[in-house]
Amino acid sequence: NAGVTQTPKFRVLKTGQSMTLLCAQDMNHEYMYWYRQDPGMGLRLIHYSVGEGTTAKGEVPDGYNVSRLKKQNFLLGLESAAPSQTSVYFCASSTAPDRVGNQPQHFGDGTRLSIL
Amino acid sequence: GQSLEQPSEVTAVEGAIVQINCTYQTSGFYGLSWYQQHDGGAPTFLSYNALDGLEETGRFSSFLSRSDSYGYLLLQELQMKDSASYFCAVRSFMFSGGYNKLIFGAGTRLAVHP
């Protein structure tokens, strides 16, 4: 069982370059999320999606774009990378909340991105 | 505003019990979750509390007091493999679409020693 798969696992970019991070889930989850994790700051939500074809902004959306063309895939794009975007990026997916609001998120192993 | 506070580090010995506290300030609170993350790994879901009281799952328990805006994660019979970071997270209606979002605390790093 693959769960949530992120590619690539590591990447080094130069300032101004663009790239796309891919997230794929095989659990038929409706909801998908992109987070970034920086030392001492926990996980911060960048963008999320509650279904195919829909996306919404999270806490720190600036400098990122996303697309959810297929239910199983959620892409995160950096159009012009900046050193401040050096971070570990996690993708997660979940079902809709249950009757008490529980909605465990399943995370990928992360993408470690360095921007020089 | 919206904020979560948890201790940055906790140290304990094998076999002991440790409690990791989380206080939150938010409007439209819906529930409190806990996640575990080992170094270099992915966060994994541990527990969720929507109502006041204690939820037990094996060696781990989680507690919530909505009136005090406070919760904790209790780890019993600590093992070396429990050394990890633990994050509390809240779901609230603070922002548009807030129901579908989790806001995470900065995490508590637990070190278990022999």
Chai-1 contact restraints between the chains, C-beta under 6 A:
chainA,res_idxA,chainB,res_idxB,connection_type,confidence,min_distance_angstrom,max_distance_angstrom,comment,restraint_id
A,G40,B,A106,contact,1.0,0.0,6.0,A-B,restraint_1
A,M41,B,A106,contact,1.0,0.0,6.0,A-B,restraint_2
A,G42,B,F87,contact,1.0,0.0,6.0,A-B,restraint_3
A,G42,B,F104,contact,1.0,0.0,6.0,A-B,restraint_4
A,G42,B,G105,contact,1.0,0.0,6.0,A-B,restraint_5
A,G42,B,A106,contact,1.0,0.0,6.0,A-B,restraint_6
A,G42,B,G107,contact,1.0,0.0,6.0,A-B,restraint_7
A,L43,B,F104,contact,1.0,0.0,6.0,A-B,restraint_8
A,L45,B,K101,contact,1.0,0.0,6.0,A-B,restraint_9
A,V50,B,N100,contact,1.0,0.0,6.0,A-B,restraint_10
A,A56,B,G97,contact,1.0,0.0,6.0,A-B,restraint_11
A,V100,B,A50,contact,1.0,0.0,6.0,A-B,restraint_12
A,G101,B,Y30,contact,1.0,0.0,6.0,A-B,restraint_13
A,G101,B,G31,contact,1.0,0.0,6.0,A-B,restraint_14
A,G101,B,A50,contact,1.0,0.0,6.0,A-B,restraint_15
A,N102,B,Y48,contact,1.0,0.0,6.0,A-B,restraint_16
A,P104,B,F45,contact,1.0,0.0,6.0,A-B,restraint_17
A,F107,B,A42,contact,1.0,0.0,6.0,A-B,restraint_18
A,F107,B,P43,contact,1.0,0.0,6.0,A-B,restraint_19
A,D109,B,A42,contact,1.0,0.0,6.0,A-B,restraint_20
